[in-house]
Amino acid sequence: MKTSTSSLWTADASPTALGRQVKTSERVASAILELIIERELQAGDRLPNEAEMIEHFDVGRGSLREALRILETFGLIVLRSGPGGGPVLLRVNPRDVSRSFSLYLNLGGATLEELAEARLLLEPLVARKAAESLTPESAEQIRRALDREAGDGAEPSIIVERANDFHYTLALSTGNTVLNLLATALKEMYTSRLVNIGLAEKTTDSTIRHEHAAIGEAVIAGDADLAERLAREHFRTHFEQIKAASPGFVASRITWA
């Protein structure tokens, strides 16, 4: 039985995007996304089988499969083979958003220094918004992130992982879906490149937890001005360490990865 989603899309529709004709597979991909939202599907849920979707959207097998590949490329689903396989919904991952974003930044010639400058503007606003939007739940999440960082003697890679988790928790605590996804995607783009060349572990000292603790406590206290100032000082200090350790890195072009 067809749901109301079918009324949102028909095979003979001819929308355009930025002056170009939208391919049938792109329209089907968009309609599948609406179906996911309408049915409130969650990560791990299976999409309807191929036969059901072909009938539901009234399209050919080729267009449907291309639409599914589009969604898989964007990291929204995984196509599993074998019995019980098929398209399975994934959790939205900042890494996938970062990878798509880096494609356009690579083509535009953007540098790592420009990425850092963007984060220097954004991260303090994330801290401010987290403080202004504080809830008992977000305060508890921030507290847990700080507690995970508090231990001594961790391996450098674990220190980096816990530091990242703190930033991701702050972004989530803003309560703003757009700001959260943008901040985490840029963070992922920035940190993954530091990790790939071994620079993250060299420049992320265990004492970073003290800076994070100060920012986190300001957020939990609801002191937006202090949280913003501390976040700005924290990122500026860390980026200066990166520039001192590898001047060529900050001037390098963002690659698609």
N, C-alpha and C positions, 0 to 999 in steps of 0.2 A: 504494500500500500504506500502510495507516495505521500510525503509530508508537504507542508506548506513551502519548504525550501524550493521546490520545483518552480514555484511562481516567481522566484527571484531570478531565475535564469532559464532561457530557452535556447535551443540550438540555432534558431534563426535570428537571435538578437545580434546586433552589430555595433557594440560600444567601441569607442576608440580611446586610447591612452596616449597622451602627449602627441596627438596628431597621427598616430599609426593605428592600423586595424589590429584589434586584439585577437589573437589566435583562439580557436575553439578550445584547445587544451588549457589555455590560461583562464578562460571563462569557467571551464569545468573545475579547475583547481580552486578558483574563487568560490564556486558553489559548494565544493566539498568542505571548504573552510566554514562556510555558513552552516552546513549540515552538522559539523563538529560542534559549533557553538549552540545551535538549536537543540541538539540532543544532549548537550552538556557532557560530552565525552571527555574523559580524563586520560592522562598519560598511562599507557599500558592497555587501554581499550582498543579493540579491533574495529576498524571501519567495516561497513557492509561489504559483502563479497562482490566480486566483479560483476556477476550476472545481475545482482540487485541494483548496483549503481548504474549499469548500462541502461536498465529499464527506467530507473528513477530519473536520470538526467537525459534520457532519450538521445544517446550519442553512440558512436562506434567504439569498438574495443581499442582501436589505436589511439583515439583521442583521450579515452579514459586512462590508458596506461601512460601516455605522455604527461597527463595532468598529475598522476601519482608520482611520476619521476620528478616533476617540478617541486612538489611538496617534499619529496625525499631530499632533493638538493638543498632546500632551505632548512633542512633539519627538523621538519614538522612531523614526519612519519618515517618508519623503517619498513621496507618491504621484505617480509620473511618468507622463506620458501618451505616446502614440505607440508605435511599434515598439520592443520591448525595454524598455518601461516597466513600470509596476506598482509595488507597494510595495517600497521599498528601505530597508534598515536604516541609521540614522544613528548617529553617535557620541554618547554621552550628553554634553549640553552644559549647563554650569552656568547659562547664560543662560536655558534653558528651565525649569530647576528654579527659578531665581530668579523668573521670570515667574509660575509657578504659585503659589509661596509668597507673592508680593506681592499676589495677589488676596485671599488670606485676611487678610493683614496690613492691607490697605486697608479691608476690611470691618470689621476689629476696631479701626480707628482708630489703628493704630500710627504712631509718628512716626520721623523720621530719627534723632532723638536716641536713641530706644530701640534702633534698629538699631545705632547706634554703640556704645551701652553693651553690647549683646550681643557685638559684635565685640571690644570691649575685654576681655571675659571669655574669649572663644574664641581669639583670635589668640595670646596668650601660651601657651595650652595646646597649640596647634598647634606652636609652636616647641619646646616641651618634648618633645612626643611625637616630633617629627622627630629631635631629638637622641637620645632614648632608643631609637629604632627605626632608627638610622643603619645603612646598608649601603654597601658600596663603590659600588654603582650610584647610590643616592640622593645620596651625597656628591659624585659626579661631576656629577649633574644640578644640584645646588645650585651647584657651582663654575662650571658653564657659565652658569647664570642670573646669577651675580655678574659673570662676565666680560662678559656682554652689557651689563650696567649700567655697566661701568667706563669706557666711552668718553666723552669730553667732546664738547661742541658739538652734541648731538642736539637736534632740534626738541622743543618741549614735549610734543607728542602722543606722540612716540617714548619720551620719558622716562617718561610715564605708562604706556605699554604695557609697557616693560621692568620698571617697578616692580610692575605687576600680575603679570607673569610670575614674579617672584621669590616673591610670596605664593602663587601657584598651585603653584609647585614645592615650597615648604615643605609645603603641605597634602598634596600627593601623597606626599611623603617620610614622612608619618606612618605609612604602610602600613595606615591604617584607612579603609576605603571610606566609612563613614558620616561620619566626621569630615572627610574630604577633600571629599565632595560638599557637606556643610553649610557648611564654611568657604568654599569657592569660590562657592557660590550666594549667600551673604550678602555676600561681597566683590564679586561682580558686581552685586548689587542696590545696594550702597552706591556703588561707583565709577561705575556707569552714570549715576546721577543727578547726580553731581558733573560728569561729562563733559557731560551734556545742557545744563547751564547755564553751562558754561565755567569752572567752579570748580576742576576737577581740575588743569588746566594752570596756573592761577594759584597754586595752593597746593602743587604738587608740584615742588619745586626740584631741580636736578640734584644737589645735595649729599645728597639722600635716599639716594643709592647708598652713602654712607659708613655710614649707619645700617643699611642692609641688609647691607653687608659685615660689620659687627660681629656682627649676628645670625647671618648665615650661617656665619661662622668659628666662633662658639660652638657652633652645631649640628654642624658638621663635626668639631669637637674633642670632641663628645659631652658638652659641659658644659650639661646641661639647665637647671640653676638660672640660669646666666648668660643662656642663650638666652631663657628665659621672662621674666626681668627686662628685658632689652633690648627684647624685643618689646612688652612692656607700656608701657615708656617711649616707644618709637617711636610706637605708635598714639595714646597720650594726647597727645603733642606735636602730632602731625598733626591730631588732632581739635580741639585748641585753636586751631590755625591756621584751620581751617574755620569754627569759631564766630566768631572775630574777623573773618573776611572776609565772612561772611554769616549773621548771627544768625537771620534769618528762615528760612533754609534748614533748620537743625537742628530747628526747632520745627514744620516742615511735616509734613503727613501723607504716609505712603508711598502712592504711587499705583500702580494696576495697570498695569504696562508691561513 
